[in-house]
Amino acid sequence: MLKKVLAAVLALCMMFAALAGCGITPGTEEDTGEAGSKAADPASIRVTVDLPDGWEEKPNNFANYQAVKETSMFTVTSSRKLSSDNDIVEYVNKDIDTMKQAFGDAEFSGTEKIDIDETEGVRFHADFEISGMKQRQIYCYYFKHGLVIMVQGAYMLNEDNAGAASAEIEKLISSVKTEKQ
């Protein structure tokens, strides 16, 4: 029972962290900067992921894709990209600054460039302490389909299976594929 309550609390923390970092409000179409092109509707993105054993897809009204395994979570969300957002590193650094203001006690890593979903992106992680438990949240951002795609994984650092959970999150991140429907 305690694990289920903890997982629910951690899921809320993960969602709040993502929302705190998200600087885009869905609802109005924005020009993507490409001639005659409008940003895709975030709901029109299909996400596929290679799930390791034991992971289960979960419906989520705020995400394009979500899967869970015990206290570990994996989420892919998308929001409209503003035409003024041209540099993914700059975009991520703004989100990190916003998250630091909202979650001052969290420990943030530096950013690093990655290739994700056949696109150049940026990743970082943040460690959150909740009631004596530490959760690592990994964030990967990239621009694709006229959207900002955020891939987020989370697992508990002080559980016996933290190494295995970390490896599974990395496999999930590397397997993400998005396409417009």
N, C-alpha and C positions, 0 to 999 in steps of 0.2 A: 504494500500500500504506500509506504514512504517513497519508494522509487517512482510510482505513478504520480504522486503529488509533486515530487521534485522535478520529474520530467515536464509536467505541466507548467510549473513555475519557470523552468529554464526555457521552455518554448516561448513563454511570454517575454522573457528577457531578450531572447533572440529576435523576436518580432519587434520589440521596442527599439533595440539597437539598430535594426535595419531601417525602421521608420525614422529614427533620429538622423540617420545618415542620408536618407533619401531627400534630395532637394527638388524633386519634380512632382507636381501635382497632376495626376491623370485627369482627363476629362475634355481638354481642348486640343485640337489638332495643331501641331507645330510643324513648321517647315523644317525639313532635315538639312537644308542647305544644297540639296541636289535639285537641279532645274526641274520644275514641275512635279516634284516628289513630296508627298506628305508622309509623316511618320506612321508606321504601322500601329494598329490598335494593339496594346499589350495583350489583350485577351485572344488575339489571333495567332499567337505564337504557340507552336507545338514543341514540347520538350521531350527528348528521349534520353534516358540514362541507363547504363548497364548496372543493375542492382546486384550487389553481392548477396550471398545467402544470408537469410535472417532479416533483411531489410524489407519494409512494407510501405508501399505507396499509400499516402493519405490525402484525401481531398482537402483543399484549403482555399477559402474565398479570397485570400490576399496574395496568393502565389500561383505561378504557372505550373509549378511542380513541387511536391514535397514527399519525402520519405523519412521513415524513422526506424530506429532499432534501439530498443531499450532507452537509454538516456541520450543517445546520439541522434542528430537531426541533419537533414540535407534539404535545402530549399533553392529554387530558381525563381526569381521574380524579374519582371520587366516593367519599365516605365518609358514614357515618351522622351526622346532625346531632343533637347532644344537645339535650334540651328546654331546658337552661340557656343554650344559644347563641342569643341573640336579636338581637345587634348585630353585623353583618358587619364593621364597622370594628374593633370590639374584638377579634373573632376573628382578623382579619388581623394586627393589631398584636401579638397573642400569638404568632402563627406567626413573624412577623418577629423578635421577641425570641429565639425558639428557634433560628431559623436563624442569627442573629448569634452566638449562643453556639457553634454548631457550625462556622460558617464565618466566623471573626473577620476574615479578610483581605478578604472580599468587600465591595464598595461597594454600599450599598442606597439606593434613591431614597426619596422620601416616598411616601405613598399618595395615591390620587385615586379619587373615585367615578366609576363608569362604568355604562352600561346594557349588559347582555350577556344574550343569550338571553331577551329581554323581561323582565329582572329587574335590580334595582339591585345592583350589586356594587362591589368595590374592587380596584384594581390597583396594582402596584408592580413595579420591576425590581431585579435584583441583577447586578452584574458580577463574574465570577470569573476569576482568572488561573490558568492551568494551563500549566506548562512554557513560559512566555513568550507564550502565546496568551491572548486575552481573549474570554470568552463572556458574552453578555448573556442572562439568563433573565428573561422577563416572566411575571408571575403575576397571574391574575385569579380572584377568589373570589366566589361568590354562593351563597345558600341557595335550593334549589328541590327539589320532590318529597320534602321531608323529609330532604334530603341537603345536604352541603357539596360543591359542584362547584368543582373547581380546573382552570382552563384555563392551560396553561403552554406558552410558546414559547421557543425558544433558537436563537441564531445567533452566529457568530463576528464580533466587532467589527473585528478587524484583517485581514479578507479583503477583496479588491477588490469583492466583491458584497454587502457589509454593508448598504448602503442598500436594495438590491433585496430582500435577505433580510428586513430589518426590515419593509418594506412588505408582503411576503407574509404574515408572521406577523400583522400587524395585520388583513389581510383574513381570515385564518383565524379570528382571535379574533372578529371581527364577524359571522362566518357560523355560529358554533356554535349548534346547536339540540339540546335534550335532550327526551326524552319517556319516560314510564314504559311498559314493555312489558307 
